[in-house]
Amino acid sequence: MPKELIINQTLNECRAALVENGEILDYLMDRGGHNNSNIPKVGNIYKGCVLRVLPGMQSCFVDIGYEKAAFLYVDDAYMPTLEEQREMTKRAEKAKEESPSEKIGEVIPDEFSTISETIDMKFRPDVPIESFLKEGDEILVQVAKEPISTKGPRITRHITIAGRYVVFMPFVEHTGVSRRIERDVERDRLKEVLETIRPDGTGIIARTVADGQSYKTLKADYNMLVKIWREIKKNMEKAKPPILAHQDLNFIQRVLRDITDEDVAQILVDSKDNLREADRFLNKYLPKMKGKVGFYDSDIPLFEHYGIELEIERAISNKVYLKSGGSINIDQTEALVSIDVNTGKFVGRKTLEDTILKTNLEAVKEIAYQLRLRNCGGIIIIDFIDMEKAKHRESVYKVLLEALKKDRSKTNVLPISGLGLIEMTRKRTRDTLTRIMCEPCSYCEGTGMVKTTMSVCYELVRELTRTLRKDEDGSNVFIYAHPEVTARLCGEDLDIIETLEERFGKSILIRSENNYHIEQYEIFQ
């Protein structure tokens, strides 16, 4: 099915969705307002200053001009010599031949997975970070992961500059082809072309869209990236950190570069400025796609017309309903994402095993879709409905792997365990959709739970009793609480107030406060 790229602009917010047959293959959002303009984006290059080296963590914090210091780990900080790189590559290849590593689970790669195939990024495990970095050092770094939640950005010194068809690596000697290109003949052809383009001591990776491209096209893309790198080095020679050395493309350009391919039948935008921006970019870099950009002008909003708004609402909900009547619950925490599959209203037609299998298979496709749309990352645990037959478990596992191939992010999926769980990881470089669009509830403070009225009443009575025992002057006691709590205290089922008044010989006056939290109360004398 042909794909469509839908781009919506609302004030400073720009959203892009790649849609195929009504399903969102990729969703990106950027809020380029005043409060968001200085957030370090993936791909940005900075000249930073080392603030603090932590030998116990083998890492350091670097000031790149953002409100939170950037985190740099030792593996991303050490800059190996060319001789070291070549030696490590030989060792890795020899070790692979002598004792192939045991395969655990299935890895669905991204474009940069090719580096780890031939180069061990832990170049010198025997060299501690404090031996080559100290406080005050000025270093050139690149954002590898944007600030997420309370964490600052993660950075690396192994800089990569991405073009449309290739990625240039000035410090790592490597030739790679995206593992998403599966045909061996094409992979070999691209590798031969790249070897003639790449000078010794540098690296180049063919991106997925390089499939079928000519030497001239790849060479032109590479030359542009080398030119950008030379300008960065020249401008940073005398610059004082912290300073932005190179800003990656703007949002529209990144969308067209990274998630648009020749299968896209049309690109629809609802902003004249974005229309001009897209036309300029396509004319310069993607001439084959000229004429595919159209302007959407209708009373029905663009995302609403394509049903994308509804999909986004589903993506920020904890519960997602399946067409059969089953459901999946998705809970995101700081440490991991847990997903639970339920049959719900689906009762099936034949056997229990058949019902369970159909629910799990339907859930698999929805889970892969939601992970992509929500941009969930880190450790993910999926709790499928228990399947007794091994062939059913294998079927669900294979369908999940197939569904994850649509994902641009790298995933590592382990087989279904004896408990019916799937453990997997998904690479994430930017914040989740939920964290971007939502914030913790100000009422429950993000827990999703509040104490019941009865629980608050009992807490209040316990504190009231302690207060009455301490007070010996016989003065009145005043209670301020939420209306639901005061109503319960004065109700017939809790006749405790009169009992306490008689016991301690004091008057207890209760006042309702509408603006109080249901768990909030105060006791005065």
SERONU-422321 format. One record per residue (C-alpha): residue in one letter; y negated, x, z. Coordinates in nm, 4 decimals, always signed. Example, Ala and Ser with C-alpha at 12.3 -4.5 7.8 and 13.67 -1.06 7.14 Angstrom:
# SERONU-422321
REC code    north     east       up
REC    a  +0.4500  +1.2300  +0.7800
REC    s  +0.1060  +1.3670  +0.7140
This chain:
# SERONU-422321
REC code    north     east       up
REC    m  +0.0000  +0.0000  +0.0000
REC    p  -0.3525  +0.1288  -0.0782
REC    k  -0.5623  +0.2249  +0.2196
REC    e  -0.9172  +0.1192  +0.3010
REC    l  -1.1730  +0.3096  +0.5057
REC    i  -1.4059  +0.0772  +0.6961
REC    i  -1.7240  +0.2242  +0.8503
REC    n  -1.9507  +0.0173  +1.0747
REC    q  -2.2899  +0.1171  +1.2138
REC    t  -2.4467  -0.0582  +1.5161
REC    l  -2.7649  +0.1136  +1.6371
REC    n  -2.6466  +0.4624  +1.7501
REC    e  -2.2773  +0.3723  +1.7453
REC    c  -2.0723  +0.4474  +1.4363
REC    r  -1.7090  +0.3375  +1.4052
REC    a  -1.4541  +0.4162  +1.1368
REC    a  -1.1112  +0.2612  +1.0847
REC    l  -0.8527  +0.3632  +0.8262
REC    v  -0.6600  +0.0453  +0.7462
REC    e  -0.3361  -0.0070  +0.5561
REC    n  -0.1852  -0.3522  +0.5116
REC    g  -0.3821  -0.4849  +0.8086
REC    e  -0.2717  -0.2024  +1.0403
REC    i  -0.5164  +0.0563  +1.1738
REC    l  -0.3822  +0.4022  +1.0885
REC    d  -0.6716  +0.5863  +1.2505
REC    y  -0.9749  +0.4831  +1.4543
REC    l  -1.2719  +0.7040  +1.5377
REC    m  -1.5928  +0.6236  +1.7207
REC    d  -1.9114  +0.8175  +1.7846
REC    r  -2.2092  +0.7212  +1.9942
REC    g  -2.4807  +0.9588  +1.8879
REC    g  -2.7529  +0.8325  +2.1194
REC    h  -2.9663  +1.0416  +2.3534
REC    n  -2.7049  +1.0519  +2.6309
REC    n  -2.4301  +1.1614  +2.3931
REC    s  -2.6094  +1.3997  +2.1598
REC    n  -2.5363  +1.7193  +2.3576
REC    i  -2.1662  +1.6530  +2.4288
REC    p  -1.9616  +1.9455  +2.2925
REC    k  -1.7569  +1.8171  +1.9991
REC    v  -1.4252  +1.9627  +1.8867
REC    g  -1.4987  +2.2337  +1.6308
REC    n  -1.8431  +2.3263  +1.7614
REC    i  -1.8918  +2.7013  +1.8156
REC    y  -2.1085  +2.8369  +2.0992
REC    k  -2.2263  +3.1702  +2.2259
REC    g  -2.1575  +3.1372  +2.5956
REC    c  -2.1858  +3.3371  +2.9153
REC    v  -1.8947  +3.3889  +3.1558
REC    l  -1.9882  +3.2322  +3.4902
REC    r  -1.6802  +3.2997  +3.6998
REC    v  -1.3418  +3.4650  +3.6486
REC    l  -1.0479  +3.3204  +3.8453
REC    p  -0.7621  +3.5757  +3.8656
REC    g  -0.5464  +3.3297  +4.0636
REC    m  -0.5688  +3.0763  +3.7802
REC    q  -0.5823  +3.3360  +3.4998
REC    s  -0.8827  +3.1543  +3.3558
REC    c  -1.2593  +3.1558  +3.3651
REC    f  -1.5543  +2.9187  +3.3412
REC    v  -1.8096  +2.9677  +3.0664
REC    d  -2.1632  +2.8318  +3.0402
REC    i  -2.2140  +2.6872  +2.6908
REC    g  -2.5233  +2.4823  +2.7760
REC    y  -2.3406  +2.1663  +2.8809
REC    e  -2.3773  +2.0079  +3.2262
REC    k  -2.0185  +2.1061  +3.3095
REC    a  -1.8871  +2.4584  +3.2634
REC    a  -1.6270  +2.5036  +2.9900
REC    f  -1.2725  +2.6098  +3.0840
REC    l  -1.1150  +2.9113  +2.9129
REC    y  -0.7476  +2.9990  +2.9784
REC    v  -0.6143  +3.3539  +2.9423
REC    d  -0.4017  +3.2714  +2.6338
REC    d  -0.7137  +3.1430  +2.4587
REC    a  -0.9304  +3.4286  +2.5850
REC    y  -0.7417  +3.7447  +2.4854
REC    m  -0.8406  +3.8831  +2.1453
REC    p  -0.5437  +4.0871  +2.0146
REC    t  -0.5797  +4.3733  +1.7725
REC    l  -0.4325  +4.3402  +1.4252
REC    e  -0.1527  +4.5838  +1.5173
REC    e  -0.0651  +4.3749  +1.8246
REC    q  -0.0525  +4.0575  +1.6173
REC    r  +0.1816  +4.2105  +1.3618
REC    e  +0.4058  +4.3542  +1.6330
REC    m  +0.4249  +4.0205  +1.8140
REC    t  +0.5055  +3.8412  +1.4868
REC    k  +0.7925  +4.0822  +1.4166
REC    r  +0.9286  +4.0377  +1.7688
REC    a  +0.9096  +3.6589  +1.7434
REC    e  +1.0902  +3.6541  +1.4060
REC    k  +1.3585  +3.8953  +1.5309
REC    a  +1.4153  +3.6938  +1.8486
REC    k  +1.4451  +3.3770  +1.6425
REC    e  +1.7128  +3.5332  +1.4203
REC    e  +1.9138  +3.6787  +1.7089
REC    s  +1.9080  +3.3765  +1.9378
REC    p  +1.7651  +3.0568  +1.7907
REC    s  +1.5986  +2.8533  +2.0621
REC    e  +1.7782  +2.5413  +2.1732
REC    k  +1.6155  +2.2330  +2.0268
REC    i  +1.5044  +1.9865  +2.2912
REC    g  +1.3748  +1.6614  +2.1492
REC    e  +1.1921  +1.6093  +1.8225
REC    v  +0.8497  +1.7579  +1.7471
REC    i  +0.6275  +1.5722  +1.5009
REC    p  +0.3710  +1.8378  +1.4117
REC    d  +0.0031  +1.8362  +1.3346
REC    e  -0.1586  +2.0731  +1.0846
REC    f  -0.2064  +2.3549  +1.3361
REC    s  +0.1596  +2.3570  +1.4496
REC    t  +0.2204  +2.6115  +1.1750
REC    i  +0.0554  +2.8874  +1.3836
REC    s  +0.3030  +2.8615  +1.6693
REC    e  +0.5963  +2.8918  +1.4256
REC    t  +0.5274  +3.2581  +1.3484
REC    i  +0.2791  +3.3807  +1.6105
REC    d  +0.3208  +3.3798  +1.9869
REC    m  -0.0274  +3.2860  +2.1080
REC    k  +0.0549  +3.4502  +2.4428
REC    f  -0.0106  +3.7877  +2.2807
REC    r  -0.0176  +4.0040  +2.5935
REC    p  +0.1304  +3.8325  +2.9000
REC    d  +0.1032  +4.1650  +3.0833
REC    v  -0.2782  +4.1756  +3.0488
REC    p  -0.4628  +3.9744  +3.3182
REC    i  -0.7869  +3.7995  +3.2284
REC    e  -0.9911  +4.0033  +3.4795
REC    s  -0.9080  +4.3221  +3.2864
REC    f  -1.1016  +4.2184  +2.9751
REC    l  -1.3535  +3.9559  +3.0929
REC    k  -1.6080  +3.9713  +3.3740
REC    e  -1.8999  +3.7622  +3.4970
REC    g  -2.2021  +3.7872  +3.2680
REC    d  -2.0050  +3.8687  +2.9515
REC    e  -2.1394  +3.7039  +2.6360
REC    i  -1.8612  +3.5609  +2.4197
REC    l  -1.8261  +3.3430  +2.1109
REC    v  -1.6102  +3.0369  +2.1800
REC    q  -1.5073  +2.7121  +2.0105
REC    v  -1.4490  +2.3696  +2.1645
REC    a  -1.0766  +2.2866  +2.1528
REC    k  -1.0912  +1.9759  +2.3693
REC    e  -1.3925  +1.7570  +2.4451
REC    p  -1.4930  +1.6677  +2.8040
REC    i  -1.2494  +1.4055  +2.9343
REC    s  -1.3129  +1.2030  +3.2486
REC    t  -1.4341  +1.4467  +3.5186
REC    k  -1.3193  +1.7587  +3.3306
REC    g  -1.5481  +1.9796  +3.1271
REC    p  -1.4672  +2.0934  +2.7735
REC    r  -1.1791  +2.3314  +2.7039
REC    i  -1.2623  +2.6244  +2.4791
REC    t  -1.0912  +2.9059  +2.2890
REC    r  -1.1919  +3.2398  +2.1403
REC    h  -0.9404  +3.1967  +1.8555
REC    i  -1.1930  +3.0349  +1.6247
REC    t  -1.0919  +2.8145  +1.3308
REC    i  -1.3267  +2.6685  +1.0704
REC    a  -1.1895  +2.3625  +0.8921
REC    g  -1.2658  +2.2717  +0.5348
REC    r  -1.1392  +1.9840  +0.3255
REC    y  -0.8261  +2.1617  +0.2012
REC    v  -0.7869  +2.4765  +0.4110
REC    v  -0.8612  +2.6111  +0.7579
REC    f  -1.0046  +2.9624  +0.7952
REC    m  -0.9156  +3.1808  +1.0974
REC    p  -1.1297  +3.4954  +1.1203
REC    f  -0.9389  +3.6551  +1.4124
REC    v  -0.5721  +3.5622  +1.3535
REC    e  -0.3688  +3.7044  +1.0646
REC    h  -0.1568  +3.4162  +0.9444
REC    t  -0.0686  +3.2168  +0.6340
REC    g  +0.0524  +2.8650  +0.6974
REC    v  +0.1144  +2.5347  +0.5248
REC    s  +0.0864  +2.2021  +0.7038
REC    r  +0.4316  +2.0834  +0.8080
REC    r  +0.3311  +1.7366  +0.6911
REC    i  +0.3883  +1.8716  +0.3388
REC    e  +0.7667  +1.8417  +0.3253
REC    r  +0.8625  +1.9442  -0.0312
REC    d  +0.9889  +2.3041  -0.0237
REC    v  +0.8739  +2.3771  -0.3800
REC    e  +0.5166  +2.2733  -0.3015
REC    r  +0.5181  +2.4607  +0.0309
REC    d  +0.6286  +2.7812  -0.1427
REC    r  +0.3658  +2.7367  -0.4162
REC    l  +0.0867  +2.6857  -0.1638
REC    k  +0.1955  +2.9840  +0.0422
REC    e  +0.1859  +3.2087  -0.2660
REC    v  -0.1623  +3.0823  -0.3539
REC    l  -0.2900  +3.1322  +0.0002
REC    e  -0.1548  +3.4867  +0.0165
REC    t  -0.3649  +3.5794  -0.2881
REC    i  -0.6750  +3.4206  -0.1307
REC    r  -0.6487  +3.5594  +0.2236
REC    p  -0.7683  +3.9163  +0.2996
REC    d  -0.5709  +4.1240  +0.5516
REC    g  -0.6584  +4.0563  +0.9138
REC    t  -0.7616  +3.6931  +0.8622
REC    g  -0.5756  +3.3642  +0.8531
REC    i  -0.5612  +3.0545  +0.6374
REC    i  -0.3760  +2.7235  +0.6688
REC    a  -0.3328  +2.4677  +0.3920
REC    r  -0.4100  +2.1190  +0.5229
REC    t  -0.2000  +1.8167  +0.4320
REC    v  -0.4440  +1.7067  +0.1595
REC    a  -0.3984  +2.0463  -0.0115
REC    d  -0.0743  +1.9092  -0.1576
REC    g  -0.0969  +1.9491  -0.5357
REC    q  -0.4381  +2.1204  -0.5364
REC    s  -0.5121  +2.4106  -0.7708
REC    y  -0.5913  +2.7736  -0.6879
REC    k  -0.9534  +2.7178  -0.7940
REC    t  -1.0000  +2.4240  -0.5543
REC    l  -0.8430  +2.6056  -0.2590
REC    k  -1.0351  +2.9257  -0.3297
REC    a  -1.3677  +2.7399  -0.3476
REC    d  -1.2981  +2.5690  -0.0152
REC    y  -1.2025  +2.9031  +0.1435
REC    n  -1.5146  +3.0792  +0.0101
REC    m  -1.7373  +2.8112  +0.1613
REC    l  -1.5751  +2.8606  +0.5037
REC    v  -1.6127  +3.2395  +0.4854
REC    k  -1.9808  +3.1932  +0.4022
REC    i  -2.0247  +2.9687  +0.7064
REC    w  -1.8557  +3.2301  +0.9275
REC    r  -2.0820  +3.5102  +0.7992
REC    e  -2.3905  +3.3021  +0.8762
REC    i  -2.2603  +3.2326  +1.2281
REC    k  -2.2084  +3.6044  +1.2982
REC    k  -2.5475  +3.6968  +1.1582
REC    n  -2.7343  +3.4314  +1.3569
REC    m  -2.5543  +3.5152  +1.6826
REC    e  -2.6091  +3.8927  +1.6810
REC    k  -2.9322  +3.8761  +1.8836
REC    a  -2.9139  +3.5187  +2.0156
REC    k  -2.9223  +3.4674  +2.3933
REC    p  -2.6519  +3.2440  +2.5440
REC    p  -2.5909  +2.9658  +2.6031
REC    i  -2.6610  +2.8528  +2.2472
REC    l  -2.4940  +2.6408  +1.9792
REC    a  -2.3796  +2.8778  +1.7038
REC    h  -2.2296  +2.6243  +1.4648
REC    q  -2.2161  +2.2475  +1.4726
REC    d  -1.9276  +2.0793  +1.2983
REC    l  -1.9984  +1.8139  +1.0365
REC    n  -2.1634  +1.4880  +1.1401
REC    f  -1.9461  +1.1852  +1.2110
REC    i  -1.9450  +1.0378  +0.8580
REC    q  -1.8664  +1.3751  +0.7033
REC    r  -1.5839  +1.4442  +0.9517
REC    v  -1.4284  +1.1056  +0.8788
REC    l  -1.4381  +1.1667  +0.5037
REC    r  -1.3037  +1.5213  +0.5449
REC    d  -1.0267  +1.4576  +0.7993
REC    i  -0.8815  +1.1095  +0.7559
REC    t  -0.9580  +1.0273  +0.3933
REC    d  -0.7093  +1.1054  +0.1197
REC    e  -0.6630  +1.0030  -0.2427
REC    d  -0.4556  +0.7016  -0.1364
REC    v  -0.7756  +0.5385  -0.0082
REC    a  -0.8609  +0.2672  -0.2603
REC    q  -1.2075  +0.1862  -0.1285
REC    i  -1.4585  +0.2897  +0.1366
REC    l  -1.6750  +0.0116  +0.2767
REC    v  -1.9925  +0.0750  +0.4780
REC    d  -2.2475  -0.1691  +0.6169
REC    s  -2.5392  +0.0747  +0.6442
REC    k  -2.7578  +0.2033  +0.3588
REC    d  -2.7965  +0.5417  +0.5328
REC    n  -2.4190  +0.5805  +0.5648
REC    l  -2.3784  +0.4755  +0.2012
REC    r  -2.6104  +0.7556  +0.0882
REC    e  -2.4408  +1.0055  +0.3234
REC    a  -2.0946  +0.9156  +0.1926
REC    d  -2.2079  +0.9350  -0.1705
REC    r  -2.3575  +1.2819  -0.1164
REC    f  -2.0448  +1.4143  +0.0536
REC    l  -1.8052  +1.2726  -0.2049
REC    n  -2.0128  +1.3996  -0.4961
REC    k  -2.0090  +1.7516  -0.3514
REC    y  -1.6598  +1.7822  -0.2037
REC    l  -1.4434  +1.4920  -0.3286
REC    p  -1.5547  +1.4146  -0.6849
REC    k  -1.2251  +1.2366  -0.7591
REC    m  -1.3244  +0.9680  -0.5093
REC    k  -1.6658  +0.8968  -0.6587
REC    g  -1.7195  +0.5276  -0.7162
REC    k  -1.4902  +0.4197  -0.4311
REC    v  -1.7762  +0.3676  -0.1851
REC    g  -1.9091  +0.0147  -0.1589
REC    f  -2.1780  -0.1547  +0.0481
REC    y  -2.0711  -0.4532  +0.2588
REC    d  -2.3382  -0.7204  +0.2888
REC    s  -2.2176  -1.0463  +0.4409
REC    d  -2.2975  -1.2793  +0.7287
REC    i  -1.9560  -1.2036  +0.8823
REC    p  -1.9627  -0.8590  +1.0514
REC    l  -1.7546  -0.5952  +0.8729
REC    f  -1.5078  -0.5219  +1.1545
REC    e  -1.4687  -0.8912  +1.2292
REC    h  -1.3935  -0.9674  +0.8641
REC    y  -1.1071  -0.7147  +0.8640
REC    g  -0.9748  -0.8206  +1.2056
REC    i  -1.0523  -0.4813  +1.3583
REC    e  -1.2551  -0.6232  +1.6500
REC    l  -0.9510  -0.8216  +1.7607
REC    e  -0.7316  -0.5099  +1.7430
REC    i  -0.9800  -0.3145  +1.9553
REC    e  -0.9773  -0.5892  +2.2187
REC    r  -0.5966  -0.5664  +2.2275
REC    a  -0.6258  -0.1887  +2.2620
REC    i  -0.8307  -0.2016  +2.5825
REC    s  -0.5995  -0.4540  +2.7469
REC    n  -0.3171  -0.3474  +2.9793
REC    k  -0.0828  -0.6055  +2.8301
REC    v  -0.0024  -0.6384  +2.4597
REC    y  +0.2018  -0.9335  +2.3353
REC    l  +0.4617  -0.8938  +2.0614
REC    k  +0.5087  -1.1472  +1.7823
REC    s  +0.8533  -1.2406  +1.9118
REC    g  +0.7144  -1.3381  +2.2523
REC    g  +0.7961  -1.0118  +2.4292
REC    s  +0.5281  -0.7831  +2.5691
REC    i  +0.4470  -0.4249  +2.6606
REC    n  +0.2420  -0.3115  +2.9602
REC    i  +0.0395  +0.0081  +2.9168
REC    d  -0.1050  +0.1766  +3.2265
REC    q  -0.3149  +0.4905  +3.1894
REC    t  -0.3580  +0.7176  +3.4898
REC    e  -0.5034  +1.0660  +3.5334
REC    a  -0.1589  +1.2267  +3.5146
REC    l  +0.0314  +1.0195  +3.2590
REC    v  +0.0631  +0.7011  +3.0549
REC    s  +0.3402  +0.4595  +3.1537
REC    i  +0.4641  +0.1917  +2.9134
REC    d  +0.6957  -0.0898  +3.0157
REC    v  +0.8759  -0.3177  +2.7671
REC    n  +0.9598  -0.6794  +2.8613
REC    t  +1.1395  -0.9587  +2.6739
REC    g  +0.8837  -1.2123  +2.8000
REC    k  +0.9317  -1.5473  +2.6250
REC    f  +1.1757  -1.4072  +2.3690
REC    v  +1.5243  -1.5386  +2.4498
REC    g  +1.6991  -1.4472  +2.1253
REC    r  +1.9663  -1.6420  +1.9376
REC    k  +2.2932  -1.4500  +1.9749
REC    t  +2.3944  -1.2103  +2.2502
REC    l  +2.1924  -1.0473  +2.5282
REC    e  +2.2395  -0.7038  +2.3698
REC    d  +2.1055  -0.8361  +2.0389
REC    t  +1.7989  -0.9819  +2.2121
REC    i  +1.7306  -0.6565  +2.3956
REC    l  +1.7683  -0.4453  +2.0791
REC    k  +1.5334  -0.6660  +1.8750
REC    t  +1.2705  -0.6578  +2.1504
REC    n  +1.2909  -0.2797  +2.1863
REC    l  +1.2712  -0.2225  +1.8097
REC    e  +0.9647  -0.4439  +1.7801
REC    a  +0.8096  -0.2737  +2.0829
REC    v  +0.8661  +0.0737  +1.9334
REC    k  +0.6381  +0.0089  +1.6348
REC    e  +0.3701  -0.1497  +1.8534
REC    i  +0.3846  +0.1393  +2.1015
REC    a  +0.3349  +0.4017  +1.8271
REC    y  +0.0450  +0.1924  +1.6937
REC    q  -0.1183  +0.1547  +2.0379
REC    l  -0.0855  +0.5245  +2.1212
REC    r  -0.2662  +0.6062  +1.7977
REC    l  -0.5352  +0.3428  +1.8406
REC    r  -0.5982  +0.4138  +2.2105
REC    n  -0.5709  +0.7916  +2.1594
REC    c  -0.3408  +0.8237  +2.4616
REC    g  -0.2433  +1.1810  +2.5388
REC    g  -0.0592  +1.4064  +2.7786
REC    i  +0.2697  +1.2913  +2.9309
REC    i  +0.3867  +0.9468  +2.8187
REC    i  +0.6811  +0.7620  +2.9757
REC    i  +0.8282  +0.4609  +2.7930
REC    d  +1.0580  +0.2294  +2.9892
REC    f  +1.2621  +0.0344  +2.7359
REC    i  +1.4827  -0.2565  +2.8334
REC    d  +1.8224  -0.1086  +2.9268
REC    m  +2.0644  -0.0842  +2.6330
REC    e  +2.4344  -0.0422  +2.7070
REC    k  +2.5411  +0.0661  +2.3569
REC    a  +2.4735  +0.4274  +2.2552
REC    k  +2.4193  +0.3283  +1.8903
REC    h  +2.1401  +0.0900  +1.9976
REC    r  +1.9664  +0.3653  +2.1951
REC    e  +1.9944  +0.6018  +1.8989
REC    s  +1.8547  +0.3353  +1.6661
REC    v  +1.5496  +0.2792  +1.8871
REC    y  +1.4920  +0.6563  +1.9129
REC    k  +1.5024  +0.7067  +1.5348
REC    v  +1.2647  +0.4150  +1.4692
REC    l  +1.0195  +0.5627  +1.7212
REC    l  +1.0264  +0.9025  +1.5483
REC    e  +0.9658  +0.7377  +1.2126
REC    a  +0.6750  +0.5309  +1.3497
REC    l  +0.5121  +0.8412  +1.5022
REC    k  +0.4968  +1.0157  +1.1629
REC    k  +0.1843  +0.8122  +1.0857
REC    d  +0.0105  +0.9844  +1.3787
REC    r  -0.2141  +1.2831  +1.2981
REC    s  -0.1652  +1.4228  +1.6500
REC    k  +0.1279  +1.6439  +1.7464
REC    t  +0.3980  +1.4682  +1.9495
REC    n  +0.7135  +1.5904  +2.1218
REC    v  +0.9734  +1.3200  +2.1921
REC    l  +1.2866  +1.3587  +2.4044
REC    p  +1.5928  +1.1354  +2.3513
REC    i  +1.6391  +0.8237  +2.5625
REC    s  +1.7644  +0.9215  +2.9087
REC    g  +2.0438  +0.7582  +3.1053
REC    l  +1.7805  +0.5500  +3.2839
REC    g  +1.6586  +0.4039  +2.9539
REC    l  +1.3375  +0.6109  +2.9556
REC    i  +1.1751  +0.8118  +2.6796
REC    e  +0.9647  +1.1107  +2.7814
REC    m  +0.7148  +1.2366  +2.5281
REC    t  +0.3879  +1.4237  +2.4983
REC    r  +0.0998  +1.3631  +2.2597
REC    k  -0.1766  +1.6105  +2.1861
REC    r  -0.5245  +1.4773  +2.2577
REC    t  -0.8573  +1.6477  +2.1851
REC    r  -1.0991  +1.3668  +2.2696
REC    d  -1.1238  +1.0948  +2.5307
REC    t  -0.9214  +0.7748  +2.5181
REC    l  -1.0585  +0.4521  +2.3761
REC    t  -1.0365  +0.2874  +2.7190
REC    r  -1.2437  +0.5562  +2.8901
REC    i  -1.5050  +0.5482  +2.6134
REC    m  -1.5431  +0.1700  +2.6087
REC    c  -1.4737  +0.0814  +2.9722
REC    e  -1.5581  +0.1986  +3.3214
REC    p  -1.3863  +0.1420  +3.6571
REC    c  -1.4460  -0.2050  +3.8007
REC    s  -1.7383  -0.1895  +4.0436
REC    y  -1.5705  -0.4528  +4.2595
REC    c  -1.2221  -0.3052  +4.3022
REC    e  -1.3468  +0.0526  +4.2331
REC    g  -1.0888  +0.1037  +3.9631
REC    t  -0.7791  +0.0237  +4.1675
REC    g  -0.7246  -0.3109  +3.9968
REC    m  -0.6554  -0.4656  +4.3373
REC    v  -0.8559  -0.6138  +4.6276
REC    k  -0.7305  -0.7161  +4.9692
REC    t  -0.6460  -1.0810  +5.0209
REC    t  -0.8757  -1.2992  +5.2263
REC    m  -0.6091  -1.3210  +5.4979
REC    s  -0.5764  -0.9395  +5.5156
REC    v  -0.9535  -0.9033  +5.5590
REC    c  -0.9531  -1.1713  +5.8281
REC    y  -0.6896  -0.9900  +6.0331
REC    e  -0.8756  -0.6565  +5.9955
REC    l  -1.1968  -0.8233  +6.1097
REC    v  -1.0280  -0.9850  +6.4112
REC    r  -0.8787  -0.6517  +6.5200
REC    e  -1.2191  -0.4813  +6.5068
REC    l  -1.3839  -0.7814  +6.6751
REC    t  -1.1328  -0.7610  +6.9607
REC    r  -1.2079  -0.3897  +7.0118
REC    t  -1.5811  -0.4661  +7.0155
REC    l  -1.5470  -0.7465  +7.2695
REC    r  -1.3390  -0.5289  +7.5023
REC    k  -1.6006  -0.2522  +7.5022
REC    d  -1.8977  -0.4849  +7.5617
REC    e  -1.9566  -0.5820  +7.9249
REC    d  -2.3109  -0.7282  +7.9221
REC    g  -2.2070  -1.0698  +7.7958
REC    s  -2.4377  -1.0756  +7.4904
REC    n  -2.3602  -1.2800  +7.1810
REC    v  -2.1667  -1.1279  +6.8912
REC    f  -2.2660  -1.1826  +6.5274
REC    i  -2.0312  -1.1563  +6.2297
REC    y  -2.1565  -1.1224  +5.8702
REC    a  -1.8858  -1.1591  +5.6022
REC    h  -1.8012  -1.2941  +5.2568
REC    p  -1.7999  -1.6799  +5.2389
REC    e  -1.4250  -1.6928  +5.1688
REC    v  -1.3562  -1.4815  +5.4767
REC    t  -1.5843  -1.6841  +5.7057
REC    a  -1.4301  -2.0080  +5.5775
REC    r  -1.0848  -1.8742  +5.6599
REC    l  -1.1921  -1.7567  +6.0056
REC    c  -1.3222  -2.1021  +6.0905
REC    g  -1.0258  -2.2834  +5.9364
REC    e  -0.7624  -2.4651  +6.1290
REC    d  -0.4878  -2.2152  +6.0439
REC    l  -0.6859  -1.9359  +6.2144
REC    d  -0.8163  -2.0817  +6.5375
REC    i  -0.8756  -1.7329  +6.6651
REC    i  -1.2558  -1.7455  +6.7134
REC    e  -1.2413  -2.0150  +6.9828
REC    t  -0.9572  -1.8288  +7.1530
REC    l  -1.1609  -1.5059  +7.1655
REC    e  -1.4704  -1.6873  +7.2940
REC    e  -1.2711  -1.8377  +7.5805
REC    r  -1.0937  -1.5104  +7.6575
REC    f  -1.4049  -1.2904  +7.6746
REC    g  -1.6608  -1.5563  +7.7727
REC    k  -1.8959  -1.4782  +7.4851
REC    s  -2.0405  -1.6709  +7.1914
REC    i  -1.9345  -1.5527  +6.8459
REC    l  -2.1725  -1.6525  +6.5661
REC    i  -2.0538  -1.6287  +6.2062
REC    r  -2.2776  -1.6001  +5.8995
REC    s  -2.1752  -1.6096  +5.5328
REC    e  -2.3281  -1.3536  +5.2935
REC    n  -2.2837  -1.4358  +4.9240
REC    n  -2.3707  -1.0827  +4.8105
REC    y  -2.1018  -0.9189  +5.0246
REC    h  -1.7839  -0.7720  +4.8742
REC    i  -1.4796  -0.9733  +4.9842
REC    e  -1.3608  -0.6716  +5.1869
REC    q  -1.7017  -0.6137  +5.3443
REC    y  -1.7988  -0.7398  +5.6900
REC    e  -2.0252  -0.6315  +5.9755
REC    i  -2.0147  -0.7034  +6.3489
REC    f  -2.3395  -0.6948  +6.5527
REC    q  -2.4203  -0.7472  +6.9212
